[in-house]
Amino acid sequence: MRIAPILAAVLFSLPLRAQLWELSREQMIELTARSPYERFPDGRPKVPESLLERARELSAEDCWGVLRKHNHRLSFEGNFKTIHPGRKLAGRALTAIFMPERPDLESVVMGGLKAKKGFPRGAHQYVIDQLQPGDVLVVDMFGSSPGFVGDNLATYIAIATKTGGLVVDGGIRDLEGMRQVDTQIYYRQAHPDAIRDATLVGYNVPVRIGGVTVLPGDVIVGDAEGITVVPPALIQEVVDAALEIKVHDEWTKMKLRTGKYKSHEIYGSPLDPALIKEYEEYKKKRLAELGGR
């Protein structure tokens, strides 16, 4: 089933729930129908923690072969900064869209949100307060808005998501304080100003981060290069393939370090039948040790 017709149907049929665009449970299930996992009450796919734990070891390259195989070519976005260089990130996407503020739109959206029981102080806090353990909040802030969060709200994100974090196509503030917060955040720039000139228009809907579309429940994998977006239906295949990549790279480097072979004799796969046999035996042994197939 192609995603574009489903997405178009969903977006054109979205009800105005207190003037904020949200997917109903039924629409969420339809949009993410390929996910084989259980769901949150709102219908968002709930990839198991066991798979998220394995995903936290992945790199963009580990994911890319499977994504390319399934024609998910627009699944990587780079040019981010991080508050903890070298630390990886993985979790289920919870999404939000902000647009440049205009007074009439802001009045309608905020009027509806403030009518909700227990609505917090700001629209961004409404979204942050929905976070669950294992979530990564993915926020489209049109690339240039100032501080979406500072170190205080980043602390809440760390506590609420436990192993998750934040990806914001925009700015953060309190960068020095952020360094002390035990969560990973991908951001475009830092700015001392708090969030302003931005209106929340969508929550738990498809969002665009740079050149990538993110659906609620997608697995966000962050490494030194950037973020990779993996649909729930592919995450098991991705983590299984990553083990084979790990074993292949181990064996390849081990052989190249001996200095006995030209690169083409070993990489990308051995040419000599005896080496092929040796590699296959090594792979079988190591996959068993690592808990793979």
BABA-358520 format. One line per 8 residues: their letters; for each residue x, y, z of C-alpha. Coordinates in nm, 2 decimals, m for minus. Example, Ala and Ser with C-alpha at 12.3 -4.5 7.8 and 13.67 -1.06 7.14 Angstrom:
<nodes>
AS = 1.23:m0.45:0.78 ~ 1.37:m0.11:0.71
</nodes>
This chain:
<nodes>
MRIAPILA = 0.00:0.00:0.00 ~ 0.15:0.34:m0.10 ~ 0.18:0.59:0.18 ~ 0.10:0.91:m0.02 ~ m0.27:0.84:m0.08 ~ m0.32:0.74:0.29 ~ m0.14:1.05:0.41 ~ m0.34:1.28:0.18
AVLFSLPL = m0.66:1.12:0.29 ~ m0.56:1.16:0.66 ~ m0.45:1.52:0.63 ~ m0.76:1.63:0.44 ~ m0.99:1.46:0.69 ~ m0.82:1.58:1.00 ~ m1.07:1.72:1.26 ~ m0.99:2.03:1.44
RAQLWELS = m0.94:1.91:1.80 ~ m0.94:2.22:2.00 ~ m0.79:2.39:1.69 ~ m0.47:2.16:1.70 ~ m0.41:1.91:1.43 ~ m0.39:1.56:1.57 ~ m0.44:1.22:1.43 ~ m0.72:1.01:1.58
REQMIELT = m0.63:0.66:1.69 ~ m0.80:0.52:1.38 ~ m0.60:0.75:1.15 ~ m0.28:0.68:1.33 ~ m0.33:0.30:1.28 ~ m0.41:0.35:0.92 ~ m0.11:0.57:0.86 ~ 0.13:0.33:1.04
ARSPYERF = m0.05:0.00:0.94 ~ 0.27:m0.18:0.85 ~ 0.39:m0.17:1.21 ~ 0.37:m0.52:1.36 ~ 0.39:m0.40:1.73 ~ 0.15:m0.31:2.00 ~ 0.04:0.05:2.03 ~ 0.00:0.33:2.27
PDGRPKVP = m0.36:0.43:2.36 ~ m0.34:0.70:2.09 ~ m0.25:0.44:1.82 ~ 0.12:0.53:1.80 ~ 0.34:0.23:1.73 ~ 0.52:0.10:2.03 ~ 0.85:m0.06:1.92 ~ 0.97:m0.29:2.20
ESLLERAR = 1.24:m0.17:2.43 ~ 1.45:m0.47:2.35 ~ 1.48:m0.35:1.99 ~ 1.54:0.01:2.10 ~ 1.83:m0.11:2.32 ~ 1.99:m0.28:2.02 ~ 1.92:0.03:1.80 ~ 2.12:0.24:2.05
ELSAEDCW = 2.44:0.07:1.92 ~ 2.37:0.15:1.55 ~ 2.52:0.39:1.31 ~ 2.37:0.55:1.00 ~ 2.57:0.30:0.79 ~ 2.43:0.01:0.99 ~ 2.08:0.12:0.90 ~ 2.14:0.22:0.54
GVLRKHNH = 2.15:m0.11:0.36 ~ 1.81:m0.22:0.47 ~ 1.65:0.12:0.42 ~ 1.80:0.15:0.07 ~ 1.68:m0.21:0.00 ~ 1.32:m0.10:0.08 ~ 1.35:0.23:m0.11 ~ 1.36:0.45:0.20
RLSFEGNF = 1.63:0.67:0.05 ~ 1.52:0.99:0.21 ~ 1.58:0.87:0.57 ~ 1.89:1.06:0.68 ~ 1.94:1.42:0.79 ~ 2.27:1.56:0.90 ~ 2.42:1.90:0.98 ~ 2.30:1.88:1.35
KTIHPGRK = 2.49:1.98:1.66 ~ 2.46:1.77:1.97 ~ 2.50:1.85:2.34 ~ 2.69:1.53:2.40 ~ 2.93:1.46:2.11 ~ 2.99:1.09:2.07 ~ 2.68:0.98:2.25 ~ 2.42:0.79:2.04
LAGRALTA = 2.04:0.82:2.05 ~ 1.75:0.58:1.98 ~ 1.38:0.60:2.05 ~ 1.03:0.62:1.93 ~ 0.93:0.94:1.76 ~ 0.67:1.17:1.92 ~ 0.62:1.46:1.68 ~ 0.52:1.82:1.67
IFMPERPD = 0.51:2.10:1.41 ~ 0.55:2.47:1.48 ~ 0.51:2.74:1.22 ~ 0.61:3.10:1.21 ~ 0.37:3.29:1.43 ~ 0.09:3.50:1.29 ~ m0.16:3.65:1.54 ~ m0.49:3.51:1.40
LESVVMGG = m0.36:3.16:1.39 ~ m0.20:3.18:1.73 ~ m0.52:3.31:1.88 ~ m0.72:3.02:1.75 ~ m0.47:2.75:1.84 ~ m0.39:2.88:2.18 ~ m0.76:2.95:2.26 ~ m0.84:2.59:2.19
LKAKKGFP = m0.54:2.46:2.38 ~ m0.61:2.67:2.69 ~ m0.96:2.52:2.70 ~ m0.80:2.18:2.77 ~ m0.81:2.07:3.13 ~ m0.47:2.10:3.28 ~ m0.31:2.28:2.99 ~ 0.04:2.39:3.09
RGAHQYVI = 0.20:2.73:3.05 ~ 0.31:2.70:2.69 ~ 0.23:2.50:2.37 ~ 0.57:2.35:2.37 ~ 0.52:2.22:2.73 ~ 0.19:2.06:2.62 ~ 0.39:1.85:2.38 ~ 0.67:1.78:2.62
DQLQPGDV = 0.43:1.66:2.89 ~ 0.31:1.38:2.65 ~ 0.65:1.21:2.64 ~ 0.67:0.84:2.74 ~ 0.98:0.63:2.84 ~ 1.18:0.55:2.52 ~ 1.04:0.85:2.32 ~ 1.24:1.09:2.11
LVVDMFGS = 1.06:1.42:2.07 ~ 1.10:1.53:1.71 ~ 1.01:1.89:1.65 ~ 0.98:2.08:1.32 ~ 1.06:2.44:1.41 ~ 1.13:2.56:1.05 ~ 1.50:2.55:1.12 ~ 1.55:2.89:1.27
SPGFVGDN = 1.34:2.95:1.58 ~ 1.54:3.02:1.90 ~ 1.55:2.82:2.22 ~ 1.28:2.54:2.21 ~ 1.40:2.43:2.55 ~ 1.67:2.52:2.80 ~ 1.83:2.31:3.07 ~ 1.52:2.29:3.29
LATYIAIA = 1.28:2.15:3.03 ~ 1.57:1.93:2.90 ~ 1.59:1.79:3.24 ~ 1.22:1.70:3.23 ~ 1.27:1.54:2.89 ~ 1.56:1.33:3.03 ~ 1.34:1.21:3.33 ~ 1.03:1.15:3.12
TKTGGLVV = 1.19:0.96:2.83 ~ 1.46:0.79:3.04 ~ 1.66:0.66:2.74 ~ 1.52:0.90:2.48 ~ 1.59:1.26:2.39 ~ 1.51:1.54:2.15 ~ 1.56:1.62:1.79 ~ 1.47:1.98:1.70
DGGIRDLE = 1.50:2.15:1.36 ~ 1.56:2.48:1.54 ~ 1.74:2.61:1.84 ~ 1.80:2.55:2.21 ~ 1.93:2.77:2.49 ~ 2.12:2.74:2.81 ~ 2.38:2.54:2.63 ~ 2.63:2.54:2.92
GMRQVDTQ = 2.35:2.40:3.15 ~ 2.25:2.15:2.89 ~ 2.59:1.98:2.91 ~ 2.49:1.87:3.26 ~ 2.16:1.71:3.15 ~ 2.17:1.33:3.10 ~ 2.00:1.31:2.76 ~ 2.10:1.36:2.40
IYYRQAHP = 1.97:1.65:2.20 ~ 2.02:1.72:1.83 ~ 1.97:2.08:1.74 ~ 2.06:2.34:1.47 ~ 2.19:2.63:1.67 ~ 2.20:2.78:2.03 ~ 2.04:3.11:2.12 ~ 1.99:3.28:2.46
DAIRDATL = 1.63:3.37:2.38 ~ 1.34:3.15:2.48 ~ 1.09:3.00:2.23 ~ 0.90:3.28:2.05 ~ 0.74:3.37:1.72 ~ 0.63:3.01:1.67 ~ 0.28:2.85:1.68 ~ 0.21:2.49:1.75
VGYNVPVR = m0.01:2.36:1.47 ~ 0.04:1.98:1.48 ~ 0.10:1.71:1.74 ~ 0.16:1.34:1.67 ~ 0.13:1.40:1.29 ~ 0.39:1.35:1.01 ~ 0.66:1.61:1.03 ~ 0.95:1.72:0.81
IGGVTVLP = 1.30:1.75:0.95 ~ 1.52:1.89:0.68 ~ 1.48:1.65:0.39 ~ 1.33:1.37:0.59 ~ 0.96:1.28:0.67 ~ 0.91:1.14:1.02 ~ 0.59:0.96:1.13 ~ 0.49:0.91:1.49
GDVIVGDA = 0.64:0.59:1.62 ~ 0.93:0.58:1.38 ~ 1.26:0.47:1.54 ~ 1.50:0.76:1.55 ~ 1.87:0.66:1.54 ~ 2.12:0.93:1.61 ~ 2.50:0.90:1.57 ~ 2.79:1.13:1.49
EGITVVPP = 2.67:1.18:1.14 ~ 2.31:1.28:1.21 ~ 1.97:1.12:1.25 ~ 1.83:0.82:1.06 ~ 1.46:0.74:1.05 ~ 1.36:0.38:1.06 ~ 1.00:0.27:1.01 ~ 0.88:0.03:1.28
ALIQEVVD = 0.82:m0.24:1.02 ~ 1.19:m0.24:0.93 ~ 1.36:m0.20:1.27 ~ 1.40:m0.58:1.34 ~ 1.56:m0.63:1.00 ~ 1.79:m0.33:1.05 ~ 1.92:m0.45:1.39 ~ 1.97:m0.81:1.26
AALEIKVH = 2.15:m0.68:0.96 ~ 2.37:m0.46:1.18 ~ 2.50:m0.76:1.36 ~ 2.62:m0.91:1.03 ~ 2.78:m0.58:0.94 ~ 2.96:m0.58:1.27 ~ 3.09:m0.93:1.22 ~ 3.19:m0.86:0.86
DEWTKMKL = 3.38:m0.55:0.96 ~ 3.56:m0.74:1.25 ~ 3.68:m1.01:1.02 ~ 3.77:m0.78:0.74 ~ 3.99:m0.55:0.96 ~ 4.14:m0.85:1.13 ~ 4.26:m0.99:0.79 ~ 4.37:m0.65:0.65
RTGKYKSH = 4.58:m0.59:0.97 ~ 4.79:m0.90:0.89 ~ 4.93:m0.71:0.59 ~ 4.91:m1.03:0.38 ~ 4.63:m0.92:0.14 ~ 4.55:m0.65:m0.11 ~ 4.23:m0.47:m0.02 ~ 4.04:m0.61:m0.31
EIYGSPLD = 4.12:m0.97:m0.19 ~ 3.93:m0.91:0.13 ~ 3.69:m0.61:0.09 ~ 3.40:m0.60:0.03 ~ 3.40:m0.98:0.04 ~ 3.68:m1.24:0.02 ~ 3.76:m1.38:m0.32 ~ 3.96:m1.69:m0.23
PALIKEYE = 3.73:m2.00:m0.16 ~ 3.93:m2.08:0.15 ~ 3.88:m1.73:0.28 ~ 3.52:m1.74:0.20 ~ 3.48:m2.07:0.40 ~ 3.68:m1.91:0.69 ~ 3.46:m1.60:0.69 ~ 3.14:m1.80:0.69
EYKKKRLA = 3.26:m2.01:0.98 ~ 3.37:m1.70:1.17 ~ 3.03:m1.53:1.10 ~ 2.83:m1.82:1.22 ~ 3.04:m1.84:1.55 ~ 3.03:m1.47:1.62 ~ 2.65:m1.43:1.54 ~ 2.58:m1.71:1.79
ELGGR = 2.80:m1.53:2.05 ~ 2.63:m1.19:1.99 ~ 2.28:m1.34:2.00 ~ 2.21:m1.30:1.63 ~ 2.06:m1.55:1.39
</nodes>
